[in-house]
Amino acid sequence: MSVSADKPIIYLITKGEATASNFSQKRRELIDILKLAVEEEVSLVQLREKNLPVRLLFELTQEAAAITRGSATCLLVNDRADIAIAAIADGVHLTANSLSASVIRGHFPKDLIIGVSTHTLEEAINASAGGADFVVFGPVFETDGKGKPLGIAALAEVCETLRPFPVLALGGIVESSVSSILEAGAAGFAAIRALNDPDSLRLICRKLEK
């Protein structure tokens, strides 16, 4: 399985607000936005629910995978390749604290999609060389709690160095900034805030269809 680059890759990352105590409510919200993402043919969705106990994360992933299966949307689980495999999701997203892409690639099914978060050119090169299918690079623009933005020039350097390997921009992405990150060479973008809002999600998806 691979990440299609026939059109800009849209990567919806969930908010990470689900816990054991609010699981019933947040589960409904997550499934609703996931169904909309499938309807709008969003390329990738990452379940980034770090605060859920393993059992609940598995239940959520299993339900989500049943919705995305057979659609244009691939489902990834943050950090937990084991849960992705057990729930029959499409892949895993790795962070700086995760196992490396090379370890996952060497010990899990070959068709597992692997995405990696990166913040420097060196990290992006290492992820690509280690067997990742794509990297997320950022923060590109100003966004709460993510430190100093790296900027469009840094994004363009990573994209040019790794071309044609897919690099997705992250950080402060809104509808009005999508064109600038694509012009910089990004294969697409990842977002939490802009893509978890139904109206914004529809607007962005339909703008990119034109």
C-alpha positions in Angstrom: 0.0 0.0 0.0 1.3 3.5 -0.8 0.3 7.1 -0.4 -1.2 8.4 -3.7 0.3 11.7 -4.9 -2.1 12.1 -7.9 -3.6 15.1 -6.1 -2.6 17.1 -3.0 -2.5 14.8 0.1 -4.9 16.0 2.9 -4.0 14.6 6.3 -6.6 15.1 9.0 -5.1 14.6 12.5 -7.7 14.2 15.3 -7.6 16.6 18.3 -6.4 14.2 21.0 -9.2 15.1 23.4 -10.6 11.7 24.1 -10.1 10.1 27.5 -11.6 7.2 29.4 -14.1 9.6 31.1 -15.3 11.4 28.0 -15.0 8.5 25.6 -18.7 8.1 24.8 -19.0 11.7 23.7 -15.7 12.1 21.9 -16.1 8.8 20.2 -19.3 10.1 18.5 -17.5 13.3 17.5 -14.5 11.4 16.1 -16.7 9.1 14.1 -18.7 12.0 12.7 -15.6 13.9 11.5 -14.2 10.6 10.1 -17.4 9.9 8.1 -17.2 13.4 6.7 -13.5 12.9 5.8 -14.4 9.7 3.9 -17.3 11.5 2.1 -14.8 14.3 1.1 -12.2 11.8 0.1 -9.6 13.1 2.5 -6.4 11.1 1.8 -5.3 10.3 5.4 -6.7 10.4 8.9 -4.5 10.0 12.0 -6.1 8.9 15.3 -4.0 11.0 17.6 -5.8 10.0 20.8 -2.8 9.7 23.1 -4.8 9.9 26.3 -7.0 6.8 25.7 -6.3 3.5 27.4 -5.1 0.9 25.0 -8.4 -1.1 25.0 -10.5 2.0 24.1 -8.0 3.1 21.5 -8.3 -0.3 19.9 -12.1 -0.2 20.0 -12.1 3.3 18.4 -9.6 2.2 15.7 -11.5 -0.9 14.9 -14.7 1.1 14.4 -12.9 3.8 12.4 -11.2 1.2 10.2 -14.5 -0.3 9.3 -15.6 3.1 8.0 -12.5 3.9 6.0 -12.0 0.4 4.6 -12.6 0.3 0.8 -12.7 4.1 0.6 -10.2 6.7 -0.7 -9.2 7.5 3.0 -6.4 5.6 4.8 -6.5 5.4 8.5 -3.3 5.7 10.6 -2.8 5.3 14.4 -0.5 7.6 16.3 2.6 5.7 17.6 0.9 2.2 17.9 1.7 0.0 15.0 0.4 -3.0 17.0 -3.0 -1.5 17.4 -3.1 -0.5 13.7 -2.4 -4.1 12.7 -4.8 -5.6 15.2 -7.7 -3.3 14.2 -6.9 -3.6 10.5 -6.1 0.0 10.0 -3.8 1.2 7.1 -0.8 2.5 9.0 1.0 4.2 11.8 2.3 7.7 12.4 5.6 8.0 14.3 6.9 10.9 16.4 10.3 11.7 17.8 9.5 9.4 20.8 8.3 6.5 18.7 10.3 3.6 17.4 12.1 4.5 14.2 10.6 4.0 10.7 13.4 1.4 10.0 12.4 -0.7 13.1 8.7 -0.6 12.1 9.5 -1.4 8.5 11.6 -4.3 9.5 9.2 -6.0 11.9 5.7 -5.2 10.6 3.8 -6.0 7.4 5.5 -4.5 4.3 2.2 -2.8 3.2 1.8 -0.8 6.5 1.8 2.9 5.7 4.4 4.7 7.8 4.3 8.5 8.4 6.9 10.3 10.5 6.8 13.8 12.1 10.0 15.8 11.4 11.3 19.2 12.3 14.6 19.4 10.5 16.0 18.4 7.1 18.2 15.7 8.8 15.2 14.1 10.5 13.3 14.1 7.2 16.2 12.5 5.3 16.6 9.8 8.0 12.9 9.0 8.0 12.9 8.7 4.2 16.0 6.5 4.2 14.5 4.4 7.1 11.5 3.3 5.0 8.8 5.9 5.8 6.1 6.5 3.1 5.9 10.2 3.9 7.1 12.8 6.4 5.2 15.6 8.0 7.4 18.7 8.4 6.7 21.7 10.6 5.6 23.8 12.2 5.7 25.9 9.0 3.5 28.7 10.2 2.7 30.1 13.7 0.6 27.8 15.8 -0.2 27.6 19.5 2.3 25.7 21.6 4.5 24.5 18.7 7.4 26.9 19.1 9.0 29.2 16.4 7.7 28.5 12.9 10.2 27.0 10.5 8.8 28.9 7.5 8.2 28.3 3.8 11.9 28.5 2.9 12.7 25.6 5.2 9.8 23.6 3.8 10.9 24.2 0.3 14.4 23.0 1.1 13.1 19.7 2.5 10.8 19.2 -0.4 13.5 19.9 -3.0 16.1 17.7 -1.2 13.7 14.7 -0.9 11.8 15.1 -4.2 9.8 13.0 -5.3 9.4 11.7 -1.7 6.2 13.1 -0.2 6.6 15.9 2.3 3.5 17.2 4.0 3.4 20.7 5.7 2.1 21.0 9.2 1.5 24.0 11.5 -0.9 26.9 11.2 -2.3 25.6 7.9 -5.6 27.3 6.9 -7.5 27.5 3.7 -5.7 30.7 2.6 -2.2 29.2 3.1 -2.7 25.9 1.2 -1.6 27.3 -2.2 1.7 28.6 -0.7 2.8 25.3 0.8 1.9 23.5 -2.5 4.0 26.1 -4.4 6.9 25.3 -2.1 6.8 21.7 -3.3 4.8 20.0 -0.5 2.8 17.0 -1.6 0.1 18.2 0.7 -0.5 19.2 4.3 -1.6 18.0 7.7 -3.8 19.9 10.1 -5.8 19.5 13.3 -7.8 22.7 13.7 -8.6 23.4 10.1 -9.6 19.8 9.3 -11.6 19.0 12.4 -14.0 21.9 11.6 -16.6 20.5 9.2 -17.1 23.7 7.3 -13.4 24.3 6.9 -12.8 20.7 5.9 -15.4 20.9 3.2 -14.1 24.3 1.9 -10.5 23.1 1.7 -11.4 19.8 0.0 -13.6 21.4 -2.6 -11.1 24.2 -3.3 -8.4 21.5 -4.1 -10.8 19.7 -6.4 -10.9 22.7 -8.8 
